[in-house]
Amino acid sequence: MHTSLRKFMKYKKLAALIYLLLLINYSNAQSTKIYNDPDAAFKLAKELYQQQKFSLAYPQFEKLYLDKARQSSIPISVQTEAKYYAIACRLQLNDMTAADEAIDFIELEHNAPRIEMMCYQLAEYYYRQSNFTDAITYYEKAGLNNLSNEEIANMRFHEAYGYFTMQQFSNAKPLFESIAQIPSDPNYYDANYYYGYIAFADKNYAQALNSFKVIEKQPKYQPIIPYYIAEIYYYRGEKDEALAYSESVLERGNQYYDLQLRELAGHIHFEKGHYKQALPYLEKYVSNTPKVSREDLYELSYCYYDAKQYQKASDGFKVLGGKQDTIAQNSMYLLGDSYLKLNNKPGARNAFLFCALNSSGSKQKEISQFNYGKLSVELGYTDVALTELRSFISNYPNSEYSTEAKELLVNVLSNTNNYAEALHLLDAINSQSDIVKQAYPKILYGRAVEFINDQQIQQADNLLNRIFSAEYNGAYISYTNFWKGEIAYRLNNYDSAVYYLQTYLRNPATSGEVNTTNAHYTLGYAYLRQQDYDNSLQHFEQVATTVNGSAAPLQSDAYLREADCYFMKKQLSRALPMYEAIVNYQLPSADYALYQKSVISGASGDYAQKVSLLQSIQNRYPSSTLIADANMEVANTYLASEQYDAAVKPLNVIINNKNAGAFKPQAYLKLGVSYFNLKDNQNALNNFQKLISTYPNSPESDEAVNYVRDIFVSMQKPDDFVAFMQRSGKTVSYSEQDSLTYSIAQSAYEDRNFDKALPALTTYLTKFPAGKYSVEANYMAADIYNTRKDFPHALTYYNNVAAKAPNNFAEQSVLQAARINYFELKDYKQAEQYFAQLKNIATTPENTLESERGLLRCQYKLNEFDAALANAQDLLQQKGIASDDKAMANLIIAKNYQNNNQLNDASTAYKAVVNTGKSEYAAEARYRIAEILLQQDKLKDAEKAGFDVINKAGSYDYWITKAYILLGDVYFKEKDYFNAEATLRSVVENAGDAQLKQEAQQKLNIVVAEKDKNSKVAQ
């Protein structure tokens, strides 16, 4: 049952009981009169109604108009009146069912006065129910003629209040105003309050003040009204009055708007510059208010700043950034200064960044950009410092800070590891000061070393040349000579290598790879390539004179080359014990030493010992690359002594060895020759045919033709010779035409007349695409195009040579094709295929090393870290590898650890990369170390590692930018939203990489949203 209905039933029962008691108290005569006299009953009920005993009056009225048995004796007018009062009683008792009956009464009855009265009663009922819409509807229908003065007063106030509650102030205002003019009206004070409030909202401060003064001392309004009065004084410009009034009221206490009054008093003091007086007011207001305005927080923070309470000032100012208005800019400027006072330079730097990004005040923007650049220098943000200082000098050429900015820029250039950008900026400075000139050699040298580490040696060589003519170059001449020698050696310019390295050794300096040991080692090889074995020996002896089982790769290799020098000088007695030492200690290249030992045995005439040693290579070193060489040498030994039947076995071993591709043409030829000499023409022809058909362009194929001719001639079967040659893909006249056409192109090429050579080679290859000299012709054409830097055409011809491997030019062609794809065309997938091919066919240690190095770089560029792992491990086993090779290999190993979530192992491997020097790989390794620390929630360590990337990553902007983003992540995890926002905004403003800029913007949005969510400042 509905609550109101239950109340109604309860009231009915109570009314019936009371009514019964009343009847008992009346005399029988009176009782008879009441029951028999409707007027008497009506009068009694009305008397109860006037006494507001609605629960007693209601049943009386109800009986008069509902009693069917006696209705004929009750006048209609009495029935109508009784019905009105019965419904009115129920409305007064808040009976929810009475509202519908009242509406029916209004709509169906014809007694106009009672209808208007019923409208009033229904409006009052709705008013009490806070249904102001319906209340006002029926107040407007009630009229005033039938209402008492008290009812009129109530109705007018209630109607006004209804309009007020529904925010229809224009309707409420005149009603409140009329009541507020009548002091005797029971709603006089309330009307003045509401009228004053509306006038205040309408900025009619005179009217509002008059009304508020009326009720200022009323107990009900005394805690409320002073705030409005003080506000009125303030808005009328009477700030002294507002301040005095606010402070007096606050001193009195017990104010509902205590905090708001303190805010006003603090604000007025702040406007007057009375920051000390404003501080306590604003402090209490802000500390006790959940959300405050940006203006209030700024004023409080400024008061702290003025009071030299810089920590409290900074706590407030840092919340106010991120917008493009004066408050934000002033806050960031003062925050920067506060942080400087607190010696918090990183925080100051971020604050000045926010200020510099804001254009509200030009002077503050200028000073902040300078301070941001200056602090970036001091804190090691060299990349940002360069950008900001250069921008500042350009934007503010006449600034009072311009001279200092230029000096800072020079200082950055002289100390930065960011050599690429530093060199670019330095070259752009027209008039170089003495400080800049002092920095110039260091920048040239640093950038040259970066090029060397990235295998761009020609660019490095160009920069090194510039050092010789630069002023203040004394500290770098020695290093320059060393690298000039190293580069010359790599370019096969051995005379220059000798010159520069000898010059270095006359005045050596040491830094990383630049040392006398490496210089002697390279010089040893340079003289070795020139067949100057005495000088070569002399320098290798400077690297190592003895070896043992723990010898480093460089020393063991130098010792081996000493043995080679003695060998080439035919001092075999000196060479032999050295080769034996290498074999005994099982050092790298022990298989080669054993091979050389066998050659010495042969040179001494001990062919049995020679063969025995050669045959032992395969057993002792099953993975040796010399197995094919050893078998070939065994076969050659047998052939030299005309033991043709013994030569067959090692030659067949070579043919069946899938890794002996380069030796197979010789093996087929010599196997055919062996059978030829054994008078086994059929086997001889079988091997010659395989040679000619499989390797038609090899020199051995041409030599085999002579044997084939001799066989068929001796058999007196010339026709069979022609048929044999046809089956082998050759005609008798092919060679003559082929040779003539080729000789023309070859002559022009050897004369370096490329303009004639290239069309001649094209003609030859068109007429004889599979000709005898097609390999040589393709190689020559490729060389010409490569010299002209026409790399797509060069690749076409190099590929033609590589496709016909093995041949004398395949290895070099594959190497050049790999280099072109990697360095020039940046086609790392294609380069990967060429380096992989080179690794299979390489016959020199240098090319084997370059194949592994290049293959690894391609796999790195292609993110093929799983596939690269084995290759990286192979490369680390190579002797004499450069620091960048070690860096790359360790980086691959580290990435595999990280991908497998072996984070500690990954960090160790990344540190090994960092230790190799300042290459791009080291830059990435530093970043990955920071990334792992962030994954492990070691936030302080991750922050430190992030700064390590920024300070030491040199010219590698990508990894520096990644490090900034990582720092933003660190600060965000620490809930340091200010520094997180500043760091990420710096990336968004300065990053050149669009993808990284987008990543930073996405993270910045998250930071700003989280900052606003947790901010005390109302947004």
C-alpha angles and dihedrals in degrees: 000000000000115000095238091048092051088051090050092053090047090052091049092054092047092048091051092051093049091046090053092051091051091052091053090053094053119082119251090251093053090045091053090048095051095048092045096040115063092189091057091050091048091049092051092050092046091050088055090047092052088051086055090242089140096161090058096041096048098070091046092054092042092054092052095058101030102044101107094187095060103029092104090061094048118080117241091238091056091048091052092047091047091050092050093050093043090055091042090053091052091048089051088050087052092241103173092208091059094069093071091047090050090053090049089050091052093048099040108034124084100206100108097193092050091046091055090046090049089051088055093048092048092047090052090049091052090045091055088050090051089241092138097167094061091037092058091046091059096037087060090053096046100075123195105257098088098037128095120238090256091051091047090052092048093046095051093048094043092048091049091048090051091053089046093051091050088049092243089139096164089062094041097047101069091045092052090043093055092049092045090061093060113073091187092059110108088226094048098116095040091050091051090053095051094040090050091048092053092046089049090052089049088051089242089139098171093058092042092050092050092053094043091050089057092059099027093108098036108117091228093056103025094097092048112036100061091070092057092045091051090048090051091053089050095048091048089056093251092129096156090054091046092051095046092046093047093049093047092050092047090051089054090052132196095097122158089207095043095136093045091051089051090050090053094046091047091048093051092048089049091052089052091050092248093136095160091054092043094052101076093045095049093040093057093043095051096041092053099041119084094210124021134181121263089242093057093048091047092051093049092047091049090051089053089048091050089049089052091243089137098168092056090042092053092048088060101037095051091062092057100063129095098069131093101237139099095263091055093047095046090046093052092046092051091041089056091051091046091052090050089053087051091047089241097139097167090055091045091051092053091046092052089049091058090046093049091052090056118084098192093105120027097200094050089046091054096048092044094052089052093048091046090054093044094050090046087059093048093047095046100252089138097163092053091041091056093049096044097044092047090049091047093052090049096045098041108030092157097044119131086235095052096098093049090047091055092049090051091050091053090048091053092049091052095050106030127109088207091098098161096058092034091056091047093051094042092053088052094057108097102197110038117204122218090260091054091049090053090053095046100082092047092052093046091050095045093051091046091055089050089054090049091051089050091050093245092129099160091059089046091051092053092054093046089055089057091057092066092062097039122104119245090024097136096106092054105040094090093049090046093054090051094053093041087057093047092049092047089053092050089051090051090246095136098170091057091044090055093047097051097040092048088050089051092051091054089063107014128186128185130226121143109302090004102093140120094255092060091043093054090045094054091042089053090056093043091055089043090056088050090050089240093140097171094059092038090055092048093057097041087053088059088061100043136356097172137018138206137178093282098049115139116246093251094052095044091050092049090051090051091052090051087058089049090053092052088046093052090046086054091241089136095163088062094043098047100064089046092054089046091052091054091049093046093050091044091229123170110289091027086136089057091048090052089050091052090048089056090051090053089051089053091047087054090053095250095128094163091056090045093053092044092053093046092050091050092060093077092049096045098037108027092171095048118130088217096068091096091046090050094051091047091051090049089051091047090051091053092044091050089056090042092244090145096164091054091050092059096074100054090042091054089049088057093049091051093047108098090201094055098076095133091056099046098088089054091044093053091046095048092042089053090047091050092052089043090057090044087056089242095135096170094057089041091054092045092056094042090050091051089049096049096043096042099039105023093157098051122105088234089061091058091048091050091057090066091054091046090051091050091049095052092041090052086049089048091233107126092158089056089053091056091047091048091052091048091051087051091053098255135109125206094244096042096087095052094052091041094052095047095052092044095049091062092055093041093054093052091046094050088050087053089237093142095169088066097031097057098056089042091053090047090052092049093049091047093053096036108025089162096030128144092263098033092114093052092044093051090049093050092049090049091050092052093049091045091052088052090048090239090142101173091057092042090054092053092058096039087053091052089055093045091050090060096052134177097061137115093269102038096091095050092043094052089048093052093045090052092049093048093050093046104040104024108028098026088221095147096173092056091042089053091057092050094047089049089052090047091053089058097048103032113128099180129064090234094057093042088054093047092048092054091042094049094043090052092050091051092049088050093051090047093047090238092147098152092053091044096055098083091043091051091053090049091051093052089057092057116104121239096015116165124248092254089056090053089047094052094046094048090046091057091048090048093050091053090051091049093047088053090050092246089138101168092050089046092053091051091051092046090052088055087056092050091052091059094071144265103321130131087261090058089050091054091044091055089051093048090052089055091045092054092049089053090050088053091050091241089142101171091047090046090052091051091048090049091056088047089061092049094048099042108027092091116195098355102110094175094063093040089055091047088053092054090052090049090052088053088055091049093051091046091054088050089051088239092141095169095060092037091055093044093049096047093043088054089056092048090051099043111023115115094195108086094205093052090045090055091048090051092048092053091051091044090056090054092048094050092048091050091045092052090046091056098036124117089212117094109242 
